[in-house]
Amino acid sequence: MGGPVRDTFDTAVTAVLSYEGGYVNDPNDPGGETNWGISKRAYPNLDIRNLTRDRAIQIYRRDYWDSLGCDRFPPLIAIALFDGAVNQGPVAAVRTLQRALGVSVDGVIGPQTLAAARAANGHALLADFLADRAVEYAGLPTFRRFGQGWMRRLFAVQQVCLQVTA
């Protein structure tokens, strides 16, 4: 598929892979064993150590971008939602977006969430969504160890999102 949707996914996945690249098995990371951001916890039957970049992209497309329907959102929100889903889990990312939108929080993208996202001022929604993600990170017990990296990631995501609207 060509065009803006493919370009937006490519932009989003390139950004995610820049933060999530490589094999990691940090016992202090709640994600556990990961490669390209894909965790053994989420995919227990997958050979994480030998996961290729291309296979990770396929998983991201199918299980994150397509399953959330990111292509239905304005590009800057789609990219931020996708990144949140990868880093915090799809349901958590949707709940955070719903809180930022001021709609019912159920973790499911339905007509109300989608309509509110489409009607919102994209830049204001992006700021609220990323700020809410930052608050969630700050409340985690692992924030002291990983918080600076998470905050850098949020600033980087904001830059990528703003570039797609420039």
N, C-alpha and C positions, 0 to 999 in steps of 0.2 A: 504494500500500500504506500503510495507516495503522498506528497502534499503536506499540509500543515500538521495533521495529526501525527504522521510518521515523524516529521521534523521535531514536533514537541516531545514525542516519546524519546527520540534519539538524544535531544538536549537533556531531558530528564535522566535518562539512564547513564549518559556520559558523566553527568554531575555526580550521580550516586556512586558510580564505579570509582570516581576520583577519591571519594571518602572511604569506600568499602573495599578497595582492591586488596588482594592478597590474602593468604592463609593466616589465620590467627587462632590460637587456642589459649587465651588468657583465663586462668582459673578465677580471676576477679571480675571478669566480664559476664554479666548475666546472660548474654547471648551465647556463651560457650564457644564451642568450635565453630568457626565461620570461615568462609572463603567467598570473596566477592560480595560479602554481606549476606550470603545465604547461610543460615545456621543449621547445625545438626538437630537442634531442638525443634525447629520448624519442619525439617525434612530428615527424619530419623533413618530413612532407608537410602539416603543419597550418600555417595562417596564424596564427602566434603573436601578432603585433602586434594583429590584429583579433579575437582570441579573446574571446568574450563570457563573462560570469560564468555564465550558464545553461549554455552549452556546456561550460565547465570542470566544472561540477557533474555533468553527464551523463558526462563522461570519468571523473571521480572515482568516480562510482557504479559504472560498468561495469568499469573497468580496475583499480580499487583495492579498493573496498569489496566488491563482488560477487565479483571474481576471487579475493580472499583468503578469502571466506566470513566476513567480519567479524561478520555477524549470528549466527554459531554460538558466538561468544565472549561472556562476561559484558560488559556495556556499558563498564565502565571499561577493560577490556583491549582491547575492540574499538576504542575511540576512540584509545587510545595506539598500537595496531598500525597503524591507518589513518594517523595522523599520521607515524609512522615510515616507512611505505611511501611516502608522498608526499615526505618530506624526504630519505630515505636510499635509497629504492628498495625495491620489494616483497620481493625475495629477501633483501636485507640486513636488513630489518625482521623478517622471519620468522626468520632465523638468530639475530638478537639475542634475540628472544623465546625461541627454543629454548635458547639459552645460559642465559637467566634461569630457565627451567624445569628445566634440568638433563637435558634429553632429547637424543637424537641430533640433531646439527646438519646438516641437509641443505637448508634453505631452502624446504622444501615442508611445507605444513600437512596432515598426515595424522592418522590416528586417535590416535597416541601424543601428538602435540603438542596436539591438541584435548582429549583426556582429561586430560592434565596441567594444561592451562590451566583447565579446568572444575573440577578438584579442588583447585586451589591457593587459598590465601588471597589474594583479589583485591588487597587493599591491599599486601600484602608483594610479590606478583608485580609490581604496578605500580611499586613503589619499585625493585625489582631491574631491571626492564626499562628504566626511565628512567635509572637509574644506568649500566647497560651502554651505553645510547645515548650518555650523556655521555662515557664512556671512549672510545668510538669516535670521537666528534667531536674529543676532545682529541688523538687520534693523527693527525689530518689535517694536512697541510701548510698548509692555509688556516685553521687554527684561530685563529691570531693575528689575522687580519682579521675572521673571521665568528663566532668562538667565543662572544663575549658575547651575540650575537643568538640563537645556538643554545641557549645555556643559559637565556636568558629564555624561549625557546619551550618548553623542557622543563618549566620551572616553571609556565608558563601551561597546558600540556597536563595537568600534574598537577592543577591547580586545576579544570579542566573535568571531568576524570575523577572527582575526588572529589565534585564537585557532583552528578553523576548518581547517586551512591550515598547522598547526604544525605537 
